[in-house]
Every structure is written in structure tokens, then in C-alpha cells.
Amino acid sequence: MTGKEKLEKNTGKRQESRKTGRSNGASDATNRTAGRQKAAQDAEHPGGKVFKATNRTAEREKARTANRKKPVANKADHDGNQEVGRWVQIRLIPIWLRILLFLLGVLIAAMLGVMFGYGVLGDGKASDALKPETWQHILKMINGDV
């Protein structure tokens, strides 16, 4: 079959499908599949739409609600197996240590800020910002003794 004959054959099929209102075979298959899926949904849930949970968050939420409905007590069931209780999170760093580390970080940031301000923005050495004499002089200037 030559290219011209193939073209005429394909064109003829397209014109027939336009006249009859049918499309080509590939979309017929998808239309049939979509029709079957819709018919199955209508049979299962005649009045509404069906939403399937496909993401992990929804699955975790389902598992969490299923676990809540179960009793939490550590009693032996009728088979002699013990039921596992609620999962408890153990922190790697205790709260009191977190607070202490946070306050230490604030203190270090304040010291670095004072050194930057005194050494870079001011006219002194950065190490002089941590000397007690410097702070005594600053306090005298604030109180008006200088």
C-alpha cells in the first residue's frame, strides 16, 4: 500500500467518524473505561462523589484514629499476648538543657555584638569591649559622672 492510499484510507475513516459522531479507537477505549468507572461509582455511591485518600498524611490520620479507638491498657488479651500501650517520645535533648543552650547562645551573640560595635563601628579594639574598665567608663558616662 502506497503512502497516498494510506492517506486516503485514514482520511476516509476520519470523515466517517465525524459523520457518525464517533471518534478514533484510542479515545473510544478511554471513553469506555471512564464510562465503566463512572458506572461502578454510581453503583457503589449513587448520591455523591467518592474521594480516595492517596497521600501518606491521610493514611497516617486513619491509622491514628484506628489506634485511638483501641483500649490503651496493658492488659493481657484472651490469647495471652500483651497489648502494647501508647508510644512515648523520648527527647534527645531535655527541655532544661535546650533552655540553657538558648540562653548561652543569646549571651554569646550579645558579646559578639558588643565586640563588633566597639571594634568595627567604634574606634577601639574589639578585645577591649570585654574589659571591666571599659564598662565602668560606659556606666560613668550614662550616670553623668564624666
Rosetta constraint file for C-alpha pairs under 8 A:
AtomPair CA 1 CA 5 HARMONIC 6.20 0.50
AtomPair CA 1 CA 6 HARMONIC 6.74 0.50
AtomPair CA 2 CA 6 HARMONIC 6.36 0.50
AtomPair CA 3 CA 7 HARMONIC 6.16 0.50
AtomPair CA 4 CA 8 HARMONIC 6.26 0.50
AtomPair CA 5 CA 9 HARMONIC 6.07 0.50
AtomPair CA 6 CA 10 HARMONIC 6.07 0.50
AtomPair CA 7 CA 11 HARMONIC 5.96 0.50
AtomPair CA 8 CA 12 HARMONIC 5.97 0.50
AtomPair CA 9 CA 13 HARMONIC 6.34 0.50
AtomPair CA 10 CA 14 HARMONIC 6.33 0.50
AtomPair CA 11 CA 15 HARMONIC 6.21 0.50
AtomPair CA 12 CA 16 HARMONIC 6.17 0.50
AtomPair CA 13 CA 17 HARMONIC 6.16 0.50
AtomPair CA 14 CA 18 HARMONIC 6.23 0.50
AtomPair CA 14 CA 23 HARMONIC 7.90 0.50
AtomPair CA 14 CA 24 HARMONIC 7.64 0.50
AtomPair CA 15 CA 19 HARMONIC 6.28 0.50
AtomPair CA 16 CA 20 HARMONIC 6.15 0.50
AtomPair CA 17 CA 21 HARMONIC 5.60 0.50
AtomPair CA 17 CA 22 HARMONIC 4.75 0.50
AtomPair CA 17 CA 23 HARMONIC 5.57 0.50
AtomPair CA 17 CA 24 HARMONIC 7.16 0.50
AtomPair CA 18 CA 22 HARMONIC 6.44 0.50
AtomPair CA 18 CA 23 HARMONIC 7.24 0.50
AtomPair CA 22 CA 28 HARMONIC 7.99 0.50
AtomPair CA 23 CA 27 HARMONIC 6.68 0.50
AtomPair CA 23 CA 28 HARMONIC 6.57 0.50
AtomPair CA 24 CA 28 HARMONIC 6.38 0.50
AtomPair CA 25 CA 29 HARMONIC 6.35 0.50
AtomPair CA 26 CA 30 HARMONIC 6.71 0.50
AtomPair CA 27 CA 31 HARMONIC 5.93 0.50
AtomPair CA 28 CA 32 HARMONIC 6.05 0.50
AtomPair CA 29 CA 33 HARMONIC 6.16 0.50
AtomPair CA 30 CA 34 HARMONIC 6.02 0.50
AtomPair CA 31 CA 35 HARMONIC 5.98 0.50
AtomPair CA 32 CA 36 HARMONIC 6.14 0.50
AtomPair CA 33 CA 37 HARMONIC 6.19 0.50
AtomPair CA 34 CA 38 HARMONIC 6.12 0.50
AtomPair CA 35 CA 39 HARMONIC 6.09 0.50
AtomPair CA 36 CA 40 HARMONIC 6.14 0.50
AtomPair CA 37 CA 41 HARMONIC 6.21 0.50
AtomPair CA 38 CA 42 HARMONIC 6.06 0.50
AtomPair CA 39 CA 43 HARMONIC 6.12 0.50
AtomPair CA 40 CA 44 HARMONIC 6.27 0.50
AtomPair CA 41 CA 45 HARMONIC 5.80 0.50
AtomPair CA 41 CA 46 HARMONIC 7.24 0.50
AtomPair CA 41 CA 49 HARMONIC 7.84 0.50
AtomPair CA 41 CA 50 HARMONIC 7.27 0.50
AtomPair CA 42 CA 46 HARMONIC 4.47 0.50
AtomPair CA 42 CA 47 HARMONIC 7.46 0.50
AtomPair CA 45 CA 49 HARMONIC 7.24 0.50
AtomPair CA 45 CA 50 HARMONIC 7.34 0.50
AtomPair CA 53 CA 58 HARMONIC 5.85 0.50
AtomPair CA 53 CA 59 HARMONIC 7.07 0.50
AtomPair CA 54 CA 58 HARMONIC 7.21 0.50
AtomPair CA 54 CA 59 HARMONIC 7.62 0.50
AtomPair CA 55 CA 59 HARMONIC 6.66 0.50
AtomPair CA 56 CA 60 HARMONIC 6.12 0.50
AtomPair CA 57 CA 61 HARMONIC 6.17 0.50
AtomPair CA 58 CA 62 HARMONIC 6.20 0.50
AtomPair CA 59 CA 63 HARMONIC 6.26 0.50
AtomPair CA 60 CA 64 HARMONIC 6.08 0.50
AtomPair CA 61 CA 65 HARMONIC 6.19 0.50
AtomPair CA 62 CA 66 HARMONIC 6.12 0.50
AtomPair CA 63 CA 67 HARMONIC 6.14 0.50
AtomPair CA 64 CA 68 HARMONIC 6.27 0.50
AtomPair CA 65 CA 69 HARMONIC 6.54 0.50
AtomPair CA 66 CA 70 HARMONIC 6.94 0.50
AtomPair CA 72 CA 83 HARMONIC 7.90 0.50
AtomPair CA 72 CA 84 HARMONIC 7.65 0.50
AtomPair CA 72 CA 85 HARMONIC 5.31 0.50
AtomPair CA 72 CA 86 HARMONIC 6.39 0.50
AtomPair CA 73 CA 83 HARMONIC 7.37 0.50
AtomPair CA 73 CA 85 HARMONIC 6.30 0.50
AtomPair CA 74 CA 82 HARMONIC 6.34 0.50
AtomPair CA 74 CA 83 HARMONIC 5.41 0.50
AtomPair CA 74 CA 84 HARMONIC 6.27 0.50
AtomPair CA 74 CA 85 HARMONIC 5.89 0.50
AtomPair CA 75 CA 82 HARMONIC 6.00 0.50
AtomPair CA 75 CA 83 HARMONIC 6.28 0.50
AtomPair CA 76 CA 80 HARMONIC 5.44 0.50
AtomPair CA 76 CA 81 HARMONIC 5.49 0.50
AtomPair CA 76 CA 82 HARMONIC 4.43 0.50
AtomPair CA 76 CA 83 HARMONIC 6.39 0.50
AtomPair CA 77 CA 81 HARMONIC 5.80 0.50
AtomPair CA 77 CA 82 HARMONIC 6.36 0.50
AtomPair CA 77 CA 83 HARMONIC 7.14 0.50
AtomPair CA 93 CA 97 HARMONIC 6.47 0.50
AtomPair CA 93 CA 98 HARMONIC 6.58 0.50
AtomPair CA 94 CA 98 HARMONIC 6.35 0.50
AtomPair CA 95 CA 99 HARMONIC 6.27 0.50
AtomPair CA 96 CA 100 HARMONIC 6.23 0.50
AtomPair CA 97 CA 101 HARMONIC 6.05 0.50
AtomPair CA 98 CA 102 HARMONIC 6.09 0.50
AtomPair CA 99 CA 103 HARMONIC 6.24 0.50
AtomPair CA 100 CA 104 HARMONIC 6.15 0.50
AtomPair CA 101 CA 105 HARMONIC 6.11 0.50
AtomPair CA 102 CA 106 HARMONIC 6.29 0.50
AtomPair CA 103 CA 107 HARMONIC 6.23 0.50
AtomPair CA 104 CA 108 HARMONIC 6.22 0.50
AtomPair CA 105 CA 109 HARMONIC 6.09 0.50
AtomPair CA 106 CA 110 HARMONIC 6.14 0.50
AtomPair CA 107 CA 111 HARMONIC 6.23 0.50
AtomPair CA 108 CA 112 HARMONIC 6.16 0.50
AtomPair CA 109 CA 113 HARMONIC 6.06 0.50
AtomPair CA 110 CA 114 HARMONIC 6.19 0.50
AtomPair CA 111 CA 115 HARMONIC 6.21 0.50
AtomPair CA 111 CA 130 HARMONIC 7.75 0.50
AtomPair CA 112 CA 116 HARMONIC 6.07 0.50
AtomPair CA 113 CA 117 HARMONIC 6.06 0.50
AtomPair CA 114 CA 118 HARMONIC 5.98 0.50
AtomPair CA 114 CA 129 HARMONIC 6.53 0.50
AtomPair CA 115 CA 119 HARMONIC 5.72 0.50
AtomPair CA 115 CA 120 HARMONIC 7.88 0.50
AtomPair CA 115 CA 126 HARMONIC 4.74 0.50
AtomPair CA 115 CA 127 HARMONIC 6.76 0.50
AtomPair CA 115 CA 128 HARMONIC 7.93 0.50
AtomPair CA 115 CA 129 HARMONIC 5.47 0.50
AtomPair CA 115 CA 130 HARMONIC 7.36 0.50
AtomPair CA 116 CA 120 HARMONIC 5.33 0.50
AtomPair CA 116 CA 121 HARMONIC 6.86 0.50
AtomPair CA 116 CA 126 HARMONIC 6.51 0.50
AtomPair CA 117 CA 121 HARMONIC 4.94 0.50
AtomPair CA 117 CA 122 HARMONIC 6.09 0.50
AtomPair CA 118 CA 122 HARMONIC 4.70 0.50
AtomPair CA 118 CA 123 HARMONIC 6.86 0.50
AtomPair CA 118 CA 124 HARMONIC 5.94 0.50
AtomPair CA 118 CA 125 HARMONIC 6.92 0.50
AtomPair CA 118 CA 126 HARMONIC 5.89 0.50
AtomPair CA 118 CA 128 HARMONIC 7.96 0.50
AtomPair CA 118 CA 129 HARMONIC 6.01 0.50
AtomPair CA 119 CA 123 HARMONIC 6.28 0.50
AtomPair CA 119 CA 124 HARMONIC 5.08 0.50
AtomPair CA 119 CA 125 HARMONIC 4.71 0.50
AtomPair CA 119 CA 126 HARMONIC 3.98 0.50
AtomPair CA 119 CA 127 HARMONIC 7.69 0.50
AtomPair CA 119 CA 129 HARMONIC 7.53 0.50
AtomPair CA 120 CA 124 HARMONIC 7.86 0.50
AtomPair CA 120 CA 126 HARMONIC 7.35 0.50
AtomPair CA 124 CA 128 HARMONIC 6.93 0.50
AtomPair CA 124 CA 129 HARMONIC 8.00 0.50
AtomPair CA 125 CA 129 HARMONIC 7.22 0.50
AtomPair CA 126 CA 130 HARMONIC 7.96 0.50
AtomPair CA 127 CA 131 HARMONIC 7.43 0.50
AtomPair CA 128 CA 134 HARMONIC 6.86 0.50
AtomPair CA 129 CA 134 HARMONIC 6.35 0.50
AtomPair CA 129 CA 135 HARMONIC 7.69 0.50
AtomPair CA 130 CA 134 HARMONIC 7.40 0.50
AtomPair CA 130 CA 135 HARMONIC 7.87 0.50
AtomPair CA 131 CA 135 HARMONIC 6.96 0.50
AtomPair CA 132 CA 136 HARMONIC 6.18 0.50
AtomPair CA 133 CA 137 HARMONIC 6.19 0.50
AtomPair CA 134 CA 138 HARMONIC 6.27 0.50
AtomPair CA 135 CA 139 HARMONIC 6.10 0.50
AtomPair CA 136 CA 140 HARMONIC 6.20 0.50
AtomPair CA 137 CA 141 HARMONIC 6.32 0.50
AtomPair CA 138 CA 142 HARMONIC 6.32 0.50
AtomPair CA 139 CA 143 HARMONIC 6.17 0.50
AtomPair CA 140 CA 144 HARMONIC 6.02 0.50
AtomPair CA 140 CA 145 HARMONIC 5.12 0.50
AtomPair CA 140 CA 146 HARMONIC 5.96 0.50
AtomPair CA 141 CA 145 HARMONIC 6.06 0.50
AtomPair CA 141 CA 146 HARMONIC 5.44 0.50
